[in-house]
Amino acid sequence: EGFQLVQSLLGIALGGAFGSGIFKSRQKYLFLPFAESDFIFSIIAEEFGIVGALVVLGLFAIILIKALKISLRQENLFSKYLSFGIIFQLSIQIILNLGVVTGIFPITGVTLPFLSYGGSSLLITFISIGIILNISKHNV
């Protein structure tokens, strides 16, 4: 019981500060099921360490902060609420995935935006960012 979570936490722990190196993860080979989709963050933490994990979190923070600034500048209420909804959806998805990988939440199957393998999730994420960029282009 809890095999995926144990292997995920072991992968994060094996990464250390700077990681084991790109393509040198041991957990993604036969130990961690669904390493390419649901548990990609633990593989990133193993290969690039805490530094790489913090870089990924920083990039997510930059995307969400920029999207929030775009949303706050809108005068059109529909554009404002739509962009807030997209930001909320992306942030909840990021929080849920990171919570699953670190054992805070039960395993749910929520993908990590932009990084997890999965066609429909990746497509919806790119469409969502495209909508936010279109809203920023038509700033009223």
PyMOL commands that set and color helices and strands:
alter all, ss='L'
color gray80, all
select helices_A, chain A and resi 3-15+40-72+77-102+119-137
alter helices_A, ss='H'
color red, helices_A
deselect
rebuild
show_as cartoon
